[in-house]
């Protein structure tokens, strides 16, 4: 392989191991561990009157039963509220095991530890919990009405209320030639990764240290949370994320109740303990997202240009707020997309319900915001009789207006300032890719054949690379291999490949000589986590910084060995040489492996290569110490990257759909994407991210919804009942790229991880509306929903 790595569409380095069954996931660890299981609430809202374990204590294989009363110290306190905010006036979190009251079906009440999972589950079935039933609050409308309360001390069920505005919205709307109002609805969905949550803990009493393996998106954060919750010194806690079978946001929450209880029990029992989540547990005991009601009021002129935009959002945050109010903040700031809104006001109410807690799911509030804005742009176009792309183009922020300050505060607490992008160029690419101008001819042909088709478009801007920082470590080993580590975790994104490409490019080594470790606090202890399309921006730039430092040292050490000025040297294919000279030229080059040996002054010769670095291995300058002041042995270094603010990627999707005139079945005929994530590290991986995101977007638009009854019971808590798109429902995805490098980081990159999912509901609603001739204002939409909408519009 050559050393040209950055920007190349190389195949993923991690795949051969995973595809040949050599992955190491949470349930592959701890086969001799004790097994944990949990008694979970079958009720949405109730007080715990009593817990009776009489019938359970005699079961063979039972090791321990724990309730909240057993939790000592900080383990018995409410779980942390991870992201506080001044607008979150009534934040509430649950306990590791419920104390006094349960607030959603699936909340853990009792933990059982046994010799295996089967025994643990049998014991759980024998434990009797007595409840005093309380009326549940289910759905946003019930929460907003506030006739019943989820938490007695939270007035109106409102956890948070926030308003951001820029300009005089009321005056702008009053003066606008045209005003429209829309009521929109996005239902709940959930991450549902292939692998659920899981925890394995091992306590070493001899040195009072704890090692925890957990299927997480934030191993360093879990480490800090456990050290605090279990009252252990941070340096005595290790947390490792093994291979993780998907996350999509649900695994960024920490610590989960199980992440506290499993290590807590391991410490007290002096035994390894493990718990892996089953699918029903995940549906009712993990987290959901998406659910919002939205009211949009927009003023515009005769050309469709926005003059004023007033948006109110009612957000369902479920029973608790462990992750704060990030989702509605993102909705109300990212809603603006690539447009200049005129005067803008965004207000949201985050509401408690007796349903599963809501935390970010891939897109994290952006799909809802995109749906609101893009439905609004289509409504303006329909009202004025204009082409939908024309209305969008007239409202675009222009490239010469970058950086563009919206006058709002983003989720990272920093100004919402777009750093780069060329939205007109992206739209032009998309129109050509989908054949926008040619579509009416296709529609006419379809209509003549009795078919009903429509075309849709949706645009978005995505804040990526949020801080505060990430770090990276790079080392050249004495055999010429390069090892690198970063603290954030990976859940299938291809991090080991793209980070290896970054390091290989900076060091001048073949990419297959670079090995990358992520999510292991033993290897790198300072990190934030994997979320918000931040990994490439943050750890990519951090690893590049570390690699540049290693390169500089390598050139210095090699210069001393070659008696050459480091400025006259380069590294090509893992060999340091005089610029322009052949790698094998005698006396003019030295392998990077040898440089790594020379960078570490040795007393002992462990092998023939090490002889060169010993005190008698060659001529030395005895006037200087072997390791210069301020230097360190070895060819390794650490780098950190901390951004001034978020970068902003963008893209546009277009889709052509067919709706069956009789059955209302919805088929996607074409799906096109143009995406701008700045400088591309690996186009193949970016396309893979887009394809996966589009599949989730299709699911959220046409299939996936969490169905609760009035009692707060989730009626479709299994893959038998929770619909999702198969390969037969996900269309062939046609992609193109635009690269407008970000000026905020040295590599010029912007994130891509959530790009595919953000406009899914918006673009398909646009296409279905175009096919049917009436506006779609609620998603997801099923054939039954569409059929009912048709009936509502038939003359009576």
C-alpha positions in Angstrom: 0.0 0.0 0.0 1.2 3.5 -0.6 1.2 6.2 2.0 -1.5 8.2 0.2 -4.3 7.6 2.6 -6.4 10.7 3.4 -9.3 11.0 1.0 -9.0 7.5 -0.4 -12.0 5.2 -0.5 -10.2 2.3 1.1 -12.0 -0.7 2.5 -12.7 -0.8 6.2 -9.9 -2.3 8.1 -12.1 -3.6 10.9 -14.4 -5.7 8.7 -12.3 -8.9 8.1 -12.2 -9.5 11.8 -15.9 -8.9 12.3 -17.0 -10.8 9.3 -15.1 -13.9 10.3 -16.6 -14.1 13.7 -13.7 -12.6 15.6 -15.6 -9.7 17.1 -15.6 -9.4 20.9 -18.9 -8.0 22.1 -20.1 -7.6 25.6 -21.7 -11.0 25.8 -18.5 -12.6 24.6 -16.9 -11.6 27.9 -17.3 -13.0 31.4 -18.5 -16.6 30.7 -17.8 -17.5 34.3 -19.4 -14.5 35.8 -22.5 -14.4 38.0 -25.6 -13.3 36.1 -27.9 -10.4 37.0 -31.5 -9.9 36.2 -34.0 -7.2 37.2 -37.6 -7.0 38.4 -39.0 -4.2 36.4 -42.2 -2.2 36.9 -45.2 -3.6 34.9 -47.0 -0.3 35.6 -46.5 3.2 34.2 -47.2 5.0 37.4 -47.4 3.6 40.9 -46.1 3.8 44.4 -44.1 0.8 45.7 -46.0 -0.4 48.8 -44.0 -3.5 49.6 -41.5 -6.0 48.2 -41.8 -9.6 49.2 -38.9 -12.0 48.5 -40.2 -14.9 50.6 -40.8 -17.3 47.7 -37.4 -16.4 46.1 -34.9 -17.0 48.8 -34.7 -20.8 48.6 -34.0 -21.1 44.9 -30.8 -23.1 44.2 -28.2 -20.9 42.5 -29.5 -17.6 44.0 -26.6 -15.5 45.3 -28.2 -12.1 46.2 -31.3 -10.0 46.0 -31.0 -6.2 46.2 -33.5 -3.4 46.5 -33.1 0.3 46.9 -32.8 -0.1 50.7 -29.6 -2.0 50.2 -27.9 0.8 48.3 -25.4 2.6 50.5 -23.8 6.0 50.1 -24.0 7.8 46.8 -25.2 4.6 45.0 -28.6 5.2 46.6 -28.9 8.8 45.4 -30.8 9.8 42.2 -28.8 9.2 39.0 -27.0 12.3 37.7 -28.6 14.9 35.5 -25.8 14.9 33.0 -26.3 18.2 31.2 -27.9 20.9 33.4 -29.3 24.0 31.9 -30.8 27.2 33.4 -34.0 26.5 31.4 -34.3 23.1 32.9 -36.0 24.3 36.0 -37.5 20.9 37.1 -35.0 18.3 36.1 -35.7 14.8 37.5 -33.8 11.5 37.3 -34.6 8.1 38.6 -32.6 5.8 40.9 -30.4 2.8 40.2 -33.3 0.8 41.8 -36.6 2.6 42.2 -37.3 4.2 45.5 -40.9 4.6 46.6 -42.3 5.3 43.1 -42.1 4.1 39.5 -42.8 6.4 36.6 -42.7 4.2 33.5 -43.2 0.6 32.6 -39.7 -1.1 32.7 -38.2 0.9 35.5 -35.9 -1.4 37.6 -37.0 -2.1 41.1 -35.1 -5.3 42.3 -31.8 -6.7 41.2 -31.2 -10.5 41.4 -27.7 -12.1 41.1 -27.5 -15.8 40.5 -25.2 -18.5 39.1 -26.7 -18.1 35.7 -29.3 -16.0 33.9 -32.0 -18.7 33.9 -31.9 -18.9 37.7 -31.9 -15.1 38.0 -35.0 -14.8 35.8 -36.7 -17.6 37.8 -36.0 -15.7 41.0 -37.3 -12.5 39.6 -40.6 -14.2 38.7 -41.0 -15.3 42.4 -40.6 -11.8 43.8 -43.8 -10.0 44.7 -44.1 -6.2 44.5 -47.2 -4.6 45.9 -48.2 -1.3 44.2 -50.5 1.6 44.9 -51.6 2.5 41.4 -51.5 6.2 40.3 -53.1 7.5 37.1 -50.5 7.8 34.3 -49.9 10.7 32.0 -49.5 9.4 28.4 -48.8 11.5 25.4 -48.0 15.2 24.8 -51.6 16.3 24.8 -52.2 14.8 28.3 -49.0 16.2 29.6 -49.9 19.6 28.2 -53.4 19.5 29.7 -51.7 18.8 33.1 -54.9 17.4 34.6 -52.6 14.8 36.1 -49.0 15.1 37.1 -46.1 12.7 36.5 -44.1 14.3 39.4 -46.1 15.9 42.2 -43.6 18.7 42.6 -43.4 19.6 38.8 -46.2 22.2 38.0 -47.9 21.6 34.6 -45.5 18.6 33.9 -43.1 21.2 32.5 -39.5 20.2 33.0 -38.1 23.1 30.9 -39.3 26.2 29.1 -37.0 28.1 26.8 -37.3 30.9 24.3 -34.7 32.1 21.8 -35.3 34.9 19.4 -33.5 37.2 17.0 -35.4 40.2 15.8 -38.9 41.5 16.3 -41.0 38.5 15.2 -44.4 40.0 16.0 -43.7 43.1 14.0 -42.3 41.0 11.1 -45.4 38.8 11.0 -47.8 41.8 11.2 -46.1 43.5 8.3 -45.7 40.4 6.1 -47.9 40.3 2.9 -48.6 36.6 3.6 -48.9 34.5 6.8 -49.4 30.8 7.1 -49.8 28.6 10.2 -49.0 24.9 10.4 -49.6 22.2 13.1 -47.2 19.3 12.8 -46.6 16.1 14.6 -43.7 13.7 14.8 -44.3 10.4 16.8 -41.8 8.5 19.0 -39.2 6.1 17.7 -36.1 4.6 19.2 -32.5 3.6 18.5 -33.0 -0.2 18.8 -29.4 -1.2 17.9 -28.6 -4.7 17.0 -26.9 -5.2 20.4 -28.7 -4.0 23.5 -26.9 -2.6 26.5 -24.7 -4.8 28.7 -22.3 -4.6 31.6 -19.6 -6.9 33.0 -17.7 -5.9 36.2 -14.7 -7.4 37.9 -13.5 -6.3 41.3 -9.9 -6.9 42.5 -9.9 -6.7 46.3 -6.1 -7.0 46.5 -5.5 -3.6 44.9 -9.0 -2.2 45.3 -9.5 -1.8 41.6 -12.6 -2.1 39.4 -12.6 -3.1 35.7 -15.9 -2.7 33.8 -16.7 -3.7 30.3 -19.8 -1.9 29.0 -21.6 -1.5 25.6 -21.3 2.3 25.7 -20.7 5.4 23.6 -18.8 7.1 26.4 -16.3 4.9 28.3 -14.4 7.7 30.0 -17.7 9.3 31.1 -18.9 6.0 32.5 -15.6 5.7 34.3 -16.0 9.1 35.9 -19.6 8.4 36.8 -18.9 5.1 38.4 -15.9 6.5 40.4 -18.2 9.2 41.8 -21.3 6.9 42.3 -19.3 4.0 43.9 -17.0 6.4 45.8 -13.8 5.0 44.3 -10.6 6.9 43.3 -10.7 7.5 39.5 -7.4 5.8 39.0 -8.8 2.6 40.5 -11.5 2.3 37.9 -11.0 1.1 34.3 -13.8 1.1 31.7 -13.5 -0.6 28.4 -16.0 -0.5 25.5 -15.4 -3.8 23.6 -16.9 -4.2 20.1 -20.3 -2.4 20.3 -23.1 -3.5 18.1 -24.6 -0.1 17.4 -25.5 2.8 19.6 -27.3 5.6 17.7 -27.5 7.7 20.8 -29.1 5.3 23.4 -25.7 4.3 24.7 -24.5 7.8 25.3 -26.6 7.9 28.5 -24.5 7.1 31.6 -24.5 5.7 34.0 -27.5 3.5 33.3 -29.0 1.9 36.4 -27.5 -1.4 35.4 -24.1 0.3 34.9 -24.2 1.2 38.6 -25.7 -2.0 40.0 -23.5 -4.6 38.2 -20.2 -3.2 39.5 -21.8 -2.3 42.9 -22.7 -6.0 43.3 -19.4 -7.2 42.0 -17.6 -5.2 44.7 -19.8 -6.5 47.5 -19.8 -10.1 46.3 -16.1 -10.2 45.3 -17.2 -12.0 42.1 -17.5 -11.1 38.5 -21.1 -10.1 37.6 -22.6 -9.6 34.2 -25.9 -8.5 32.7 -27.0 -8.3 29.1 -30.2 -6.7 28.0 -32.9 -8.7 26.2 -34.9 -7.1 23.5 -38.1 -6.4 25.5 -35.9 -4.8 28.3 -34.4 -2.6 25.7 -37.8 -1.4 24.4 -39.1 -0.6 27.9 -35.9 0.0 29.9 -33.7 2.0 27.5 -34.7 5.3 25.9 -36.8 6.7 23.0 -36.8 9.9 21.0 -38.6 12.0 18.3 -42.0 12.7 19.9 -43.0 16.4 19.4 -45.9 18.6 18.5 -45.0 21.8 16.6 -46.8 25.0 15.7 -45.3 27.1 13.0 -46.3 30.6 12.0 -44.5 32.1 9.0 -44.6 35.4 7.2 -43.3 35.9 3.7 -43.4 38.1 0.7 -44.7 37.6 -2.9 -41.5 35.9 -3.9 -41.6 33.4 -1.0 -38.8 35.1 1.0 -39.1 34.6 4.7 -39.8 37.7 6.8 -40.7 36.2 10.1 -40.8 32.7 11.7 -42.4 31.8 15.0 -42.1 28.2 16.1 -43.5 26.6 19.3 -42.5 23.0 20.2 -44.0 20.7 22.8 -41.4 18.0 23.4 -42.1 14.7 25.2 -39.1 14.0 27.4 -40.7 10.9 29.1 -40.4 10.1 32.8 -37.0 11.7 33.5 -34.4 14.1 32.1 -31.0 12.4 32.6 -29.6 14.0 29.4 -31.1 17.4 29.9 -32.9 19.2 27.2 -30.4 18.8 24.3 -33.0 17.4 21.9 -35.5 20.4 22.0 -32.6 22.8 21.9 -31.2 21.2 18.8 -34.7 21.1 17.2 -35.3 24.8 17.7 -31.8 25.9 16.5 -31.2 23.4 13.7 -34.7 23.9 12.4 -33.4 26.9 10.4 -31.5 24.7 8.0 -29.7 26.6 5.2 -32.1 29.5 5.3 -32.2 33.1 6.4 -35.5 33.2 8.4 -35.9 36.9 8.9 -37.0 37.6 12.4 -37.1 34.3 14.4 -38.5 33.1 17.6 -38.3 29.6 18.9 -40.1 28.5 22.1 -40.3 25.0 23.5 -41.9 23.2 26.5 -40.2 20.0 27.5 -42.9 17.8 29.2 -43.0 14.8 31.5 -45.0 11.8 30.6 -45.2 8.3 32.3 -43.4 6.7 29.4 -39.8 5.7 28.6 -37.3 8.5 29.1 -36.3 10.4 25.9 -32.6 11.0 25.1 -30.9 11.7 21.8 -31.4 9.2 18.9 -29.4 9.5 15.7 -30.2 13.0 14.5 -31.0 14.2 18.0 -33.8 16.7 17.4 -32.7 17.6 13.9 -35.2 15.3 12.0 -38.1 17.1 13.9 -36.6 20.5 13.1 -36.0 19.6 9.5 -39.6 18.4 9.2 -41.0 21.6 10.6 -38.9 23.9 8.3 -39.2 21.8 5.1 -43.0 21.4 5.5 -43.1 25.2 5.9 -41.1 25.8 2.7 -43.4 23.4 0.8 -46.4 25.2 2.2 -45.1 28.6 1.0 -44.4 27.2 -2.4 -47.9 25.7 -2.7 -49.6 28.9 -1.5 -47.7 31.0 -4.0 -47.8 28.5 -6.8 -44.0 28.4 -7.1 -41.5 25.6 -7.7 -40.4 24.2 -4.3 -36.7 24.5 -5.2 -37.2 28.1 -6.2 -38.6 29.1 -2.8 -35.7 27.3 -1.1 -33.0 28.9 -3.3 -34.4 32.4 -2.7 -34.0 31.9 1.0 -30.5 30.3 1.0 -27.7 31.8 3.0 -25.1 32.6 0.2 -21.5 31.4 0.3 -20.2 35.0 0.5 -22.3 35.4 3.7 -20.3 32.8 5.5 -19.6 32.7 8.4 -23.3 33.3 9.1 -24.4 34.2 12.6 -28.0 33.3 13.4 -27.9 35.2 16.7 -28.9 32.1 18.8 -27.1 29.7 21.2 -26.5 26.2 20.0 -26.5 23.0 22.1 -22.8 23.4 23.1 -23.6 26.8 24.7 -21.8 28.6 21.9 -23.1 30.9 19.2 -25.0 29.3 16.3 -22.6 30.4 13.5 -22.4 28.5 10.3 -18.7 28.2 9.3 -19.0 27.1 5.6 -21.2 25.8 2.9 -22.4 26.4 -0.6 -26.1 25.7 -0.5 -27.0 26.9 -4.1 -24.3 24.5 -5.5 -25.6 21.6 -3.4 -29.2 22.3 -4.7 -27.9 22.4 -8.3 -26.2 19.1 -7.9 -29.3 17.5 -6.4 -31.6 18.7 -9.1 -29.4 17.2 -11.7 -29.0 14.0 -9.8 -32.7 13.4 -9.3 -33.8 14.9 -12.6 -36.0 17.6 -11.1 -36.7 19.4 -14.3 -37.6 16.2 -16.1 -40.0 14.9 -13.5 -43.2 16.3 -14.9 -42.7 14.3 -18.1 -42.3 11.2 -16.0 -45.4 12.1 -13.9 -47.4 12.4 -17.1 -46.3 9.0 -18.3 -47.1 7.4 -15.0 -50.6 9.1 -14.8 -51.4 7.8 -18.3 -50.6 4.3 -17.0 -52.9 4.8 -13.9 -50.0 5.3 -11.5 -49.6 8.1 -8.9 -46.1 9.4 -8.3 -44.6 12.4 -6.5 -41.2 14.1 -6.0 -40.0 15.6 -2.8 -37.0 17.6 -1.5 -35.6 18.5 1.9 -32.6 20.5 3.0 -30.8 20.5 6.3 -27.8 21.9 8.1 -26.3 19.8 10.9 -24.1 21.1 13.8 -21.2 18.6 14.1 -17.9 18.4 16.0 -19.3 19.8 19.2 -16.7 20.2 22.0 -15.3 20.5 24.5 -12.4 18.3 23.3 -10.9 15.0 22.3 -7.4 13.6 22.4 -5.2 11.2 20.6 -2.0 9.3 21.2 0.4 8.0 18.5 3.5 5.8 18.9 5.9 4.2 16.4 7.0 0.8 17.6 10.5 -0.5 17.0 9.2 -2.9 14.4 7.8 0.0 12.4 4.2 -0.5 13.3 2.2 2.5 14.5 -0.2 2.3 17.3 -2.8 5.0 18.0 -5.5 5.5 20.6 -8.3 7.9 21.2 -10.7 7.9 24.1 -14.0 8.1 22.3 -15.7 4.9 21.4 -16.8 3.2 18.2 -20.1 1.4 17.4 -19.5 0.5 13.8 -18.7 3.8 12.1 -15.3 2.8 10.7 -13.3 4.8 13.2 -10.4 2.4 13.1 -10.1 2.9 9.3 -10.5 6.7 9.1 -8.3 7.4 12.1 -5.6 5.1 10.6 -5.9 7.1 7.4 -5.3 10.3 9.2 -2.3 9.0 11.1 -0.8 7.3 8.1 -1.1 10.4 6.0 0.5 12.6 8.7 3.3 10.1 9.4 4.0 8.9 5.8 3.4 5.2 6.6 1.2 2.6 4.9 -2.3 2.7 6.4 -2.1 -1.1 7.0 0.7 -0.5 9.4 -1.5 1.6 11.8 -3.5 0.0 14.6 -6.1 2.1 16.3 -7.7 1.5 19.8 -10.9 3.4 20.9 -12.9 3.5 24.1 -10.4 1.9 26.4 -9.6 4.1 29.5 -6.4 2.0 30.0 -5.1 3.4 26.7 -6.5 6.9 26.8 -8.1 8.4 29.8 -9.3 11.8 28.6 -12.3 11.9 26.3 -15.9 13.0 25.9 -17.7 10.4 23.8 -19.1 9.5 20.4 -22.3 11.5 19.5 -23.4 14.4 17.5 -21.3 13.5 14.4 -18.2 14.6 16.3 -15.7 11.7 16.0 -13.9 12.6 12.8 -13.7 16.3 13.6 -12.6 15.9 17.2 -10.5 12.7 17.4 -9.4 13.1 13.7 -7.8 16.4 14.4 -6.4 15.3 17.8 -4.7 12.2 16.3 -3.4 14.4 13.4 -1.9 16.7 16.0 -0.2 13.8 17.8 1.1 12.3 14.6 2.6 15.7 13.5 4.5 15.9 16.8 5.8 12.3 16.3 6.8 13.1 12.7 8.7 16.2 13.8 10.6 14.1 16.4 11.2 11.3 13.9 12.8 13.8 11.4 14.9 15.3 14.2 16.2 11.9 15.4 16.7 10.7 11.8 18.6 13.9 11.0 21.1 13.2 13.7 21.6 9.7 12.5 21.9 10.7 8.8 23.8 13.9 9.6 21.2 15.8 7.7 19.0 18.9 8.3 15.5 17.6 9.3 14.0 20.2 6.9 15.7 18.3 4.1 14.0 15.0 5.1 10.7 13.3 4.3 8.9 10.1 5.4 7.7 7.9 2.5 6.3 4.4 3.0 7.7 4.2 6.5 11.2 5.3 5.5 12.9 8.6 6.4 14.9 9.8 3.4 16.4 12.9 1.9 13.7 14.7 -0.1 13.6 13.4 -3.6 16.0 10.5 -3.1 15.1 6.9 -3.6 14.1 5.0 -0.4 16.9 2.5 -0.9 19.7 5.0 -1.5 22.7 4.1 0.7 23.4 6.5 3.5 20.4 8.6 2.5 17.6 6.9 4.3 16.7 5.1 7.5 13.6 3.0 8.3 11.1 4.6 10.7 11.4 1.5 12.8 15.1 2.2 13.4 14.3 5.8 14.2 12.0 4.5 16.9 14.8 2.5 18.3 17.2 5.4 18.3 14.6 7.6 20.0 14.8 5.6 23.1 18.4 5.5 24.6 19.0 2.0 26.1 21.3 0.5 28.5 20.6 -3.1 27.4 20.5 -4.7 24.0 17.4 -6.9 23.8 18.0 -7.7 20.2 20.3 -6.8 17.3 18.3 -3.7 16.4 18.3 -2.4 20.0 22.2 -2.4 19.9 22.1 0.8 17.9 20.4 2.6 20.8 22.6 1.4 23.7 25.2 3.7 25.3 28.0 2.0 23.4 26.1 1.5 20.1 27.7 4.3 18.2 29.2 7.7 18.3 27.5 10.1 20.8 27.8 13.7 21.8 29.0 13.3 25.4 28.3 17.0 26.0 24.6 16.4 26.0 22.4 14.1 28.2 21.0 11.1 26.4 17.5 12.5 26.8 17.4 16.2 26.3 15.6 18.5 28.7 12.0 18.8 27.8 12.2 15.6 25.6 11.1 12.1 26.4 12.2 8.6 25.3 10.5 6.9 22.5 8.7 8.0 19.3 5.3 8.8 20.7 3.2 11.9 21.6 -0.2 13.0 22.5 -2.4 15.7 20.9 -5.7 17.3 21.8 -8.2 19.3 19.7 -10.7 21.7 21.3 -12.9 23.7 18.8 -13.9 27.3 19.2 -17.5 26.2 18.3 -19.3 23.6 16.2 -18.8 23.0 12.5 -21.8 22.8 10.3 -22.2 20.1 7.7 -25.2 20.3 5.3 -27.0 18.3 2.6 -30.1 17.9 0.6 -32.2 14.8 -0.2 -34.7 14.2 -3.0 -37.0 11.3 -3.4 -39.5 10.0 -6.0 -42.4 7.9 -4.5 -45.3 6.0 -5.8 -48.6 5.7 -3.8 -51.0 3.0 -4.8 -54.4 4.5 -5.8 -56.2 1.6 -4.2 -54.2 0.3 -1.3 -52.3 3.5 -0.4 -49.0 1.5 -0.3 -46.0 3.8 -0.5 -43.0 2.8 -2.6 -39.8 4.7 -2.9 -38.7 4.7 -6.6 -35.6 6.8 -6.3 -33.6 8.4 -3.4 -30.8 10.9 -4.0 -28.4 12.6 -1.6 -25.9 15.4 -2.0 -23.8 15.9 1.1 -21.2 18.3 2.3 -19.1 17.2 5.2 -16.0 19.3 4.3 -12.9 17.5 3.4 -13.6 13.8 2.9 -11.3 11.4 4.8 -12.8 8.3 3.2 -15.7 8.7 0.7 -16.6 5.0 0.9 -17.2 5.3 4.7 -19.1 8.6 4.3 -21.4 6.9 1.8 -21.9 4.0 4.2 -22.9 6.4 6.9 -25.3 8.1 4.6 -26.8 4.8 3.5 -27.3 3.6 7.1 -28.8 6.9 8.0 -31.2 6.9 5.1 -32.4 3.5 6.1 -33.2 4.8 9.5 -34.8 7.8 8.0 -37.1 5.6 5.9 -37.9 3.6 9.0 -38.8 6.8 10.9 -40.9 8.1 8.1 -42.9 5.0 7.0 -42.7 2.3 9.7 -41.3 2.9 13.2 -43.5 4.2 16.0 -43.9 3.5 19.6 -47.5 2.7 20.4 -48.7 3.4 23.9 -52.1 2.7 25.3 -53.8 5.0 27.8 -52.4 3.0 30.7 -48.8 3.7 29.5 -48.2 0.1 28.2 -46.0 -0.1 25.2 -48.0 -2.3 22.9 -45.3 -3.1 20.3 -42.2 -3.9 22.5 -40.8 -6.5 20.2 -39.5 -6.9 16.7 -42.6 -9.0 16.0 -44.7 -5.8 16.4 -42.3 -2.9 15.9 -42.1 -2.4 12.1 -38.8 -1.5 10.4 -37.7 -1.4 6.8 -35.9 -4.5 5.4 -33.5 -4.4 2.5 -36.6 -4.7 0.3 -37.9 -1.4 1.6 -34.7 0.6 1.6 -34.1 2.1 -1.9 -30.9 2.2 -3.9 -29.3 5.4 -2.7 -27.6 7.7 -5.2 -25.1 10.0 -3.7 -22.9 13.0 -4.7 -20.6 15.1 -2.6 -19.6 18.7 -2.3 -16.5 19.6 -0.3 -16.4 23.0 1.4 -13.7 22.7 4.0 -14.4 24.0 7.5 -12.0 26.8 8.4 -12.4 25.9 12.1 -10.0 22.9 12.2 -6.7 22.0 10.5 -8.1 19.1 8.5 -11.1 21.0 7.2 -13.5 18.3 8.1 -17.2 18.3 9.2 -19.2 15.4 10.6 -21.3 13.0 8.6 -22.7 10.4 11.0 -26.2 11.7 11.3 -26.6 13.2 7.8 -28.6 10.4 6.2 -31.4 10.3 8.8 -32.1 14.0 9.3 -34.3 14.8 6.3 -36.0 11.4 6.0 -39.5 12.3 7.2 -39.3 15.7 5.6 -38.4 14.5 2.1 -40.8 11.6 2.0 -43.6 13.8 3.4 -42.8 16.2 0.6 -42.9 13.5 -2.1 -46.1 11.9 -0.7 -47.8 15.3 -0.6 -46.8 15.9 -4.2 -48.2 12.6 -5.2 -51.5 13.0 -3.3 -52.2 16.7 -3.8 -52.6 17.4 -0.1 -50.2 18.2 2.8 -48.8 15.5 5.0 -48.4 17.0 8.5 -47.9 13.9 10.7 -45.1 11.3 10.5 -44.6 8.4 10.4 -47.3 7.6 7.8 -48.5 4.2 7.1 -50.8 3.0 4.2 -53.7 3.0 6.7 -52.9 6.6 7.7 -52.7 7.7 4.1 -55.9 5.8 3.2 -57.7 7.6 6.1 -56.4 11.0 4.9 -57.8 10.3 1.5 -61.2 9.5 3.0 -61.2 12.7 5.0 -60.9 14.7 1.8 -63.6 12.9 -0.2 -66.8 14.9 -0.6 -69.5 13.7 1.8 
